[in-house]
C-alpha cells in the first residue's frame, strides 16, 4: 500500500444520479443539468464509491481486477479523477464506509488497462433542469412555463 490515510467518498445523491450500464457509468448533476459518462477504470472507481468501499483498498482491488501492479501512478490517476468528481459535486467526503473488499461487475474487458477521462455533456442541461411537474406550461412537459 502506498498511502494509508485516504479519504472515503459517497455519491452525492442529493443532487445527482448515477447508474452503471454495460461497463459505463452515467452520472447526472441535476443542479447544473450536466451529465457525465465514464468507462474503464473510472467506471470501476465510481462503482467502488457507490458501494462505499474503503478508499484504502481501492489500489489492491483495481490492481487485481485490471491485472496491474499497484503504483504511485495508479494512486495519482485515482486522486486526479476524484478531484474532477468533487469539482462537479458528484461525490462528497464521508467518515465511514461499508465494505473493504468487493468484486467489480464483469461487464468490462479488463485485459488492457485503460483510464479514460470523465466525459462531460451540457447539451441537454435545459431539458434536465426542467421540473416536469411544477415548471411546465399548459402544453405539458417538456414545455417550460414562462415566468412573468
mmCIF file of the C-alpha atoms, coordinates in Angstrom:
data_MODEL
# 
_entry.id   MODEL 
# 
loop_
_atom_site.group_PDB 
_atom_site.id 
_atom_site.type_symbol 
_atom_site.label_atom_id 
_atom_site.label_alt_id 
_atom_site.label_comp_id 
_atom_site.label_asym_id 
_atom_site.label_entity_id 
_atom_site.label_seq_id 
_atom_site.pdbx_PDB_ins_code 
_atom_site.Cartn_x 
_atom_site.Cartn_y 
_atom_site.Cartn_z 
_atom_site.occupancy 
_atom_site.B_iso_or_equiv 
_atom_site.pdbx_formal_charge 
_atom_site.auth_seq_id 
_atom_site.auth_comp_id 
_atom_site.auth_asym_id 
_atom_site.auth_atom_id 
_atom_site.pdbx_PDB_model_num 
ATOM 1   C CA . UNK A 1 1   ? 0.000   0.000  0.000   1.00 0.00 ? 1   UNK A CA 1 
ATOM 2   C CA . UNK A 1 2   ? 1.410   3.374  -0.980  1.00 0.00 ? 2   UNK A CA 1 
ATOM 3   C CA . UNK A 1 3   ? -0.584  5.701  1.281   1.00 0.00 ? 3   UNK A CA 1 
ATOM 4   C CA . UNK A 1 4   ? -2.526  4.930  4.458   1.00 0.00 ? 4   UNK A CA 1 
ATOM 5   C CA . UNK A 1 5   ? -4.669  7.993  5.216   1.00 0.00 ? 5   UNK A CA 1 
ATOM 6   C CA . UNK A 1 6   ? -7.207  8.015  2.408   1.00 0.00 ? 6   UNK A CA 1 
ATOM 7   C CA . UNK A 1 7   ? -10.476 9.950  2.393   1.00 0.00 ? 7   UNK A CA 1 
ATOM 8   C CA . UNK A 1 8   ? -13.652 7.969  1.762   1.00 0.00 ? 8   UNK A CA 1 
ATOM 9   C CA . UNK A 1 9   ? -16.384 9.191  -0.590  1.00 0.00 ? 9   UNK A CA 1 
ATOM 10  C CA . UNK A 1 10  ? -20.050 8.709  -1.444  1.00 0.00 ? 10  UNK A CA 1 
ATOM 11  C CA . UNK A 1 11  ? -22.150 9.631  -4.467  1.00 0.00 ? 11  UNK A CA 1 
ATOM 12  C CA . UNK A 1 12  ? -23.956 12.935 -3.861  1.00 0.00 ? 12  UNK A CA 1 
ATOM 13  C CA . UNK A 1 13  ? -27.457 11.560 -4.417  1.00 0.00 ? 13  UNK A CA 1 
ATOM 14  C CA . UNK A 1 14  ? -28.954 14.791 -3.032  1.00 0.00 ? 14  UNK A CA 1 
ATOM 15  C CA . UNK A 1 15  ? -28.220 16.465 -6.371  1.00 0.00 ? 15  UNK A CA 1 
ATOM 16  C CA . UNK A 1 16  ? -27.006 13.646 -8.615  1.00 0.00 ? 16  UNK A CA 1 
ATOM 17  C CA . UNK A 1 17  ? -27.983 10.355 -10.148 1.00 0.00 ? 17  UNK A CA 1 
ATOM 18  C CA . UNK A 1 18  ? -25.583 7.559  -11.065 1.00 0.00 ? 18  UNK A CA 1 
ATOM 19  C CA . UNK A 1 19  ? -26.092 4.255  -12.835 1.00 0.00 ? 19  UNK A CA 1 
ATOM 20  C CA . UNK A 1 20  ? -23.789 1.667  -14.378 1.00 0.00 ? 20  UNK A CA 1 
ATOM 21  C CA . UNK A 1 21  ? -24.851 0.137  -17.701 1.00 0.00 ? 21  UNK A CA 1 
ATOM 22  C CA . UNK A 1 22  ? -22.699 -2.238 -19.758 1.00 0.00 ? 22  UNK A CA 1 
ATOM 23  C CA . UNK A 1 23  ? -19.393 -1.112 -18.236 1.00 0.00 ? 23  UNK A CA 1 
ATOM 24  C CA . UNK A 1 24  ? -20.192 2.593  -18.449 1.00 0.00 ? 24  UNK A CA 1 
ATOM 25  C CA . UNK A 1 25  ? -21.279 4.834  -15.590 1.00 0.00 ? 25  UNK A CA 1 
ATOM 26  C CA . UNK A 1 26  ? -23.704 7.637  -16.396 1.00 0.00 ? 26  UNK A CA 1 
ATOM 27  C CA . UNK A 1 27  ? -23.983 10.447 -13.842 1.00 0.00 ? 27  UNK A CA 1 
ATOM 28  C CA . UNK A 1 28  ? -26.246 13.500 -13.870 1.00 0.00 ? 28  UNK A CA 1 
ATOM 29  C CA . UNK A 1 29  ? -25.904 16.631 -11.757 1.00 0.00 ? 29  UNK A CA 1 
ATOM 30  C CA . UNK A 1 30  ? -29.453 17.958 -11.532 1.00 0.00 ? 30  UNK A CA 1 
ATOM 31  C CA . UNK A 1 31  ? -28.334 21.328 -10.134 1.00 0.00 ? 31  UNK A CA 1 
ATOM 32  C CA . UNK A 1 32  ? -26.366 22.138 -13.274 1.00 0.00 ? 32  UNK A CA 1 
ATOM 33  C CA . UNK A 1 33  ? -28.137 19.872 -15.781 1.00 0.00 ? 33  UNK A CA 1 
ATOM 34  C CA . UNK A 1 34  ? -24.753 18.477 -16.796 1.00 0.00 ? 34  UNK A CA 1 
ATOM 35  C CA . UNK A 1 35  ? -24.414 14.763 -17.403 1.00 0.00 ? 35  UNK A CA 1 
ATOM 36  C CA . UNK A 1 36  ? -21.297 12.639 -17.462 1.00 0.00 ? 36  UNK A CA 1 
ATOM 37  C CA . UNK A 1 37  ? -20.034 9.361  -18.826 1.00 0.00 ? 37  UNK A CA 1 
ATOM 38  C CA . UNK A 1 38  ? -17.080 7.309  -17.684 1.00 0.00 ? 38  UNK A CA 1 
ATOM 39  C CA . UNK A 1 39  ? -15.769 3.920  -18.775 1.00 0.00 ? 39  UNK A CA 1 
ATOM 40  C CA . UNK A 1 40  ? -12.875 1.626  -17.938 1.00 0.00 ? 40  UNK A CA 1 
ATOM 41  C CA . UNK A 1 41  ? -11.091 2.199  -14.611 1.00 0.00 ? 41  UNK A CA 1 
ATOM 42  C CA . UNK A 1 42  ? -13.161 5.326  -13.963 1.00 0.00 ? 42  UNK A CA 1 
ATOM 43  C CA . UNK A 1 43  ? -16.382 3.289  -14.068 1.00 0.00 ? 43  UNK A CA 1 
ATOM 44  C CA . UNK A 1 44  ? -14.848 0.861  -11.597 1.00 0.00 ? 44  UNK A CA 1 
ATOM 45  C CA . UNK A 1 45  ? -13.887 3.739  -9.283  1.00 0.00 ? 45  UNK A CA 1 
ATOM 46  C CA . UNK A 1 46  ? -17.451 5.063  -9.346  1.00 0.00 ? 46  UNK A CA 1 
ATOM 47  C CA . UNK A 1 47  ? -18.597 1.504  -8.524  1.00 0.00 ? 47  UNK A CA 1 
ATOM 48  C CA . UNK A 1 48  ? -16.254 1.469  -5.525  1.00 0.00 ? 48  UNK A CA 1 
ATOM 49  C CA . UNK A 1 49  ? -17.605 4.839  -4.382  1.00 0.00 ? 49  UNK A CA 1 
ATOM 50  C CA . UNK A 1 50  ? -21.204 3.734  -4.895  1.00 0.00 ? 50  UNK A CA 1 
ATOM 51  C CA . UNK A 1 51  ? -20.604 0.585  -2.826  1.00 0.00 ? 51  UNK A CA 1 
ATOM 52  C CA . UNK A 1 52  ? -18.828 2.700  -0.165  1.00 0.00 ? 52  UNK A CA 1 
ATOM 53  C CA . UNK A 1 53  ? -15.704 0.590  -0.342  1.00 0.00 ? 53  UNK A CA 1 
ATOM 54  C CA . UNK A 1 54  ? -12.908 1.814  1.930   1.00 0.00 ? 54  UNK A CA 1 
ATOM 55  C CA . UNK A 1 55  ? -10.577 4.057  -0.102  1.00 0.00 ? 55  UNK A CA 1 
ATOM 56  C CA . UNK A 1 56  ? -7.541  2.292  1.383   1.00 0.00 ? 56  UNK A CA 1 
ATOM 57  C CA . UNK A 1 57  ? -8.354  -0.886 -0.543  1.00 0.00 ? 57  UNK A CA 1 
ATOM 58  C CA . UNK A 1 58  ? -9.013  0.576  -3.995  1.00 0.00 ? 58  UNK A CA 1 
ATOM 59  C CA . UNK A 1 59  ? -5.480  0.126  -5.349  1.00 0.00 ? 59  UNK A CA 1 
ATOM 60  C CA . UNK A 1 60  ? -5.413  -3.564 -4.453  1.00 0.00 ? 60  UNK A CA 1 
ATOM 61  C CA . UNK A 1 61  ? -8.905  -4.173 -5.889  1.00 0.00 ? 61  UNK A CA 1 
ATOM 62  C CA . UNK A 1 62  ? -8.162  -2.303 -9.137  1.00 0.00 ? 62  UNK A CA 1 
ATOM 63  C CA . UNK A 1 63  ? -4.731  -3.911 -9.463  1.00 0.00 ? 63  UNK A CA 1 
ATOM 64  C CA . UNK A 1 64  ? -6.218  -7.379 -9.041  1.00 0.00 ? 64  UNK A CA 1 
ATOM 65  C CA . UNK A 1 65  ? -9.112  -6.773 -11.450 1.00 0.00 ? 65  UNK A CA 1 
ATOM 66  C CA . UNK A 1 66  ? -7.029  -5.000 -14.115 1.00 0.00 ? 66  UNK A CA 1 
ATOM 67  C CA . UNK A 1 67  ? -4.005  -7.296 -13.613 1.00 0.00 ? 67  UNK A CA 1 
ATOM 68  C CA . UNK A 1 68  ? -1.555  -4.465 -12.981 1.00 0.00 ? 68  UNK A CA 1 
ATOM 69  C CA . UNK A 1 69  ? 0.888   -3.679 -10.198 1.00 0.00 ? 69  UNK A CA 1 
ATOM 70  C CA . UNK A 1 70  ? -0.152  -1.140 -7.551  1.00 0.00 ? 70  UNK A CA 1 
ATOM 71  C CA . UNK A 1 71  ? 1.845   2.032  -8.121  1.00 0.00 ? 71  UNK A CA 1 
ATOM 72  C CA . UNK A 1 72  ? 2.095   5.692  -7.302  1.00 0.00 ? 72  UNK A CA 1 
ATOM 73  C CA . UNK A 1 73  ? 0.935   6.348  -10.888 1.00 0.00 ? 73  UNK A CA 1 
ATOM 74  C CA . UNK A 1 74  ? -2.342  4.488  -10.210 1.00 0.00 ? 74  UNK A CA 1 
ATOM 75  C CA . UNK A 1 75  ? -2.824  6.390  -6.953  1.00 0.00 ? 75  UNK A CA 1 
ATOM 76  C CA . UNK A 1 76  ? -2.168  9.706  -8.729  1.00 0.00 ? 76  UNK A CA 1 
ATOM 77  C CA . UNK A 1 77  ? -4.654  8.829  -11.508 1.00 0.00 ? 77  UNK A CA 1 
ATOM 78  C CA . UNK A 1 78  ? -7.294  7.936  -8.928  1.00 0.00 ? 78  UNK A CA 1 
ATOM 79  C CA . UNK A 1 79  ? -6.709  11.165 -6.999  1.00 0.00 ? 79  UNK A CA 1 
ATOM 80  C CA . UNK A 1 80  ? -6.960  13.294 -10.176 1.00 0.00 ? 80  UNK A CA 1 
ATOM 81  C CA . UNK A 1 81  ? -10.192 11.529 -11.100 1.00 0.00 ? 81  UNK A CA 1 
ATOM 82  C CA . UNK A 1 82  ? -11.606 12.064 -7.589  1.00 0.00 ? 82  UNK A CA 1 
ATOM 83  C CA . UNK A 1 83  ? -10.803 15.779 -7.835  1.00 0.00 ? 83  UNK A CA 1 
ATOM 84  C CA . UNK A 1 84  ? -12.815 16.040 -11.071 1.00 0.00 ? 84  UNK A CA 1 
ATOM 85  C CA . UNK A 1 85  ? -15.773 14.225 -9.485  1.00 0.00 ? 85  UNK A CA 1 
ATOM 86  C CA . UNK A 1 86  ? -15.586 16.533 -6.438  1.00 0.00 ? 86  UNK A CA 1 
ATOM 87  C CA . UNK A 1 87  ? -15.317 19.648 -8.627  1.00 0.00 ? 87  UNK A CA 1 
ATOM 88  C CA . UNK A 1 88  ? -18.587 18.663 -10.340 1.00 0.00 ? 88  UNK A CA 1 
ATOM 89  C CA . UNK A 1 89  ? -20.144 17.951 -6.907  1.00 0.00 ? 89  UNK A CA 1 
ATOM 90  C CA . UNK A 1 90  ? -20.866 14.349 -7.891  1.00 0.00 ? 90  UNK A CA 1 
ATOM 91  C CA . UNK A 1 91  ? -19.213 12.966 -4.743  1.00 0.00 ? 91  UNK A CA 1 
ATOM 92  C CA . UNK A 1 92  ? -18.572 14.146 -1.199  1.00 0.00 ? 92  UNK A CA 1 
ATOM 93  C CA . UNK A 1 93  ? -16.329 13.064 1.652   1.00 0.00 ? 93  UNK A CA 1 
ATOM 94  C CA . UNK A 1 94  ? -17.651 10.655 4.283   1.00 0.00 ? 94  UNK A CA 1 
ATOM 95  C CA . UNK A 1 95  ? -16.212 9.464  7.561   1.00 0.00 ? 95  UNK A CA 1 
ATOM 96  C CA . UNK A 1 96  ? -17.307 5.861  7.337   1.00 0.00 ? 96  UNK A CA 1 
ATOM 97  C CA . UNK A 1 97  ? -17.521 3.113  4.774   1.00 0.00 ? 97  UNK A CA 1 
ATOM 98  C CA . UNK A 1 98  ? -19.444 -0.119 4.481   1.00 0.00 ? 98  UNK A CA 1 
ATOM 99  C CA . UNK A 1 99  ? -17.025 -2.635 2.980   1.00 0.00 ? 99  UNK A CA 1 
ATOM 100 C CA . UNK A 1 100 ? -13.361 -3.251 2.422   1.00 0.00 ? 100 UNK A CA 1 
ATOM 101 C CA . UNK A 1 101 ? -13.405 -5.789 -0.398  1.00 0.00 ? 101 UNK A CA 1 
ATOM 102 C CA . UNK A 1 102 ? -15.757 -6.394 -3.345  1.00 0.00 ? 102 UNK A CA 1 
ATOM 103 C CA . UNK A 1 103 ? -15.743 -7.984 -6.766  1.00 0.00 ? 103 UNK A CA 1 
ATOM 104 C CA . UNK A 1 104 ? -16.318 -5.467 -9.533  1.00 0.00 ? 104 UNK A CA 1 
ATOM 105 C CA . UNK A 1 105 ? -19.016 -6.124 -12.154 1.00 0.00 ? 105 UNK A CA 1 
ATOM 106 C CA . UNK A 1 106 ? -17.959 -8.381 -15.013 1.00 0.00 ? 106 UNK A CA 1 
ATOM 107 C CA . UNK A 1 107 ? -19.238 -6.013 -17.714 1.00 0.00 ? 107 UNK A CA 1 
ATOM 108 C CA . UNK A 1 108 ? -15.780 -4.735 -18.775 1.00 0.00 ? 108 UNK A CA 1 
ATOM 109 C CA . UNK A 1 109 ? -12.900 -6.280 -20.668 1.00 0.00 ? 109 UNK A CA 1 
ATOM 110 C CA . UNK A 1 110 ? -10.080 -5.695 -18.199 1.00 0.00 ? 110 UNK A CA 1 
ATOM 111 C CA . UNK A 1 111 ? -7.322  -7.289 -20.267 1.00 0.00 ? 111 UNK A CA 1 
ATOM 112 C CA . UNK A 1 112 ? -5.849  -3.908 -21.258 1.00 0.00 ? 112 UNK A CA 1 
ATOM 113 C CA . UNK A 1 113 ? -5.518  -1.242 -18.566 1.00 0.00 ? 113 UNK A CA 1 
ATOM 114 C CA . UNK A 1 114 ? -7.217  1.977  -19.642 1.00 0.00 ? 114 UNK A CA 1 
ATOM 115 C CA . UNK A 1 115 ? -8.137  5.049  -17.600 1.00 0.00 ? 115 UNK A CA 1 
ATOM 116 C CA . UNK A 1 116 ? -10.494 7.119  -19.747 1.00 0.00 ? 116 UNK A CA 1 
ATOM 117 C CA . UNK A 1 117 ? -11.313 10.673 -18.636 1.00 0.00 ? 117 UNK A CA 1 
ATOM 118 C CA . UNK A 1 118 ? -14.736 11.725 -17.423 1.00 0.00 ? 118 UNK A CA 1 
ATOM 119 C CA . UNK A 1 119 ? -16.747 12.880 -20.433 1.00 0.00 ? 119 UNK A CA 1 
ATOM 120 C CA . UNK A 1 120 ? -18.911 15.930 -19.770 1.00 0.00 ? 120 UNK A CA 1 
ATOM 121 C CA . UNK A 1 121 ? -22.068 16.893 -21.666 1.00 0.00 ? 121 UNK A CA 1 
ATOM 122 C CA . UNK A 1 122 ? -24.120 20.062 -21.319 1.00 0.00 ? 122 UNK A CA 1 
ATOM 123 C CA . UNK A 1 123 ? -26.249 19.758 -24.453 1.00 0.00 ? 123 UNK A CA 1 
ATOM 124 C CA . UNK A 1 124 ? -29.354 18.687 -22.510 1.00 0.00 ? 124 UNK A CA 1 
ATOM 125 C CA . UNK A 1 125 ? -28.905 20.871 -19.428 1.00 0.00 ? 125 UNK A CA 1 
ATOM 126 C CA . UNK A 1 126 ? -32.037 22.967 -20.073 1.00 0.00 ? 126 UNK A CA 1 
ATOM 127 C CA . UNK A 1 127 ? -34.159 19.853 -20.501 1.00 0.00 ? 127 UNK A CA 1 
ATOM 128 C CA . UNK A 1 128 ? -32.658 18.083 -17.465 1.00 0.00 ? 128 UNK A CA 1 
ATOM 129 C CA . UNK A 1 129 ? -33.280 21.078 -15.222 1.00 0.00 ? 129 UNK A CA 1 
ATOM 130 C CA . UNK A 1 130 ? -36.986 21.295 -16.002 1.00 0.00 ? 130 UNK A CA 1 
ATOM 131 C CA . UNK A 1 131 ? -39.163 20.102 -13.134 1.00 0.00 ? 131 UNK A CA 1 
ATOM 132 C CA . UNK A 1 132 ? -41.698 18.120 -15.205 1.00 0.00 ? 132 UNK A CA 1 
ATOM 133 C CA . UNK A 1 133 ? -44.465 18.509 -12.634 1.00 0.00 ? 133 UNK A CA 1 
ATOM 134 C CA . UNK A 1 134 ? -44.064 22.097 -11.456 1.00 0.00 ? 134 UNK A CA 1 
ATOM 135 C CA . UNK A 1 135 ? -42.268 24.019 -14.222 1.00 0.00 ? 135 UNK A CA 1 
ATOM 136 C CA . UNK A 1 136 ? -44.337 23.046 -17.248 1.00 0.00 ? 136 UNK A CA 1 
ATOM 137 C CA . UNK A 1 137 ? -46.714 25.139 -19.272 1.00 0.00 ? 137 UNK A CA 1 
ATOM 138 C CA . UNK A 1 138 ? -50.300 24.165 -20.018 1.00 0.00 ? 138 UNK A CA 1 
ATOM 139 C CA . UNK A 1 139 ? -48.945 22.365 -23.092 1.00 0.00 ? 139 UNK A CA 1 
ATOM 140 C CA . UNK A 1 140 ? -47.272 19.848 -20.755 1.00 0.00 ? 140 UNK A CA 1 
ATOM 141 C CA . UNK A 1 141 ? -43.761 18.557 -20.416 1.00 0.00 ? 141 UNK A CA 1 
ATOM 142 C CA . UNK A 1 142 ? -41.168 19.465 -21.745 1.00 0.00 ? 142 UNK A CA 1 
ATOM 143 C CA . UNK A 1 143 ? -42.582 22.932 -22.424 1.00 0.00 ? 143 UNK A CA 1 
ATOM 144 C CA . UNK A 1 144 ? -41.469 25.257 -19.649 1.00 0.00 ? 144 UNK A CA 1 
ATOM 145 C CA . UNK A 1 145 ? -43.778 27.726 -18.012 1.00 0.00 ? 145 UNK A CA 1 
ATOM 146 C CA . UNK A 1 146 ? -42.666 31.273 -18.842 1.00 0.00 ? 146 UNK A CA 1 
ATOM 147 C CA . UNK A 1 147 ? -42.041 33.345 -15.747 1.00 0.00 ? 147 UNK A CA 1 
ATOM 148 C CA . UNK A 1 148 ? -43.559 36.850 -15.935 1.00 0.00 ? 148 UNK A CA 1 
# 
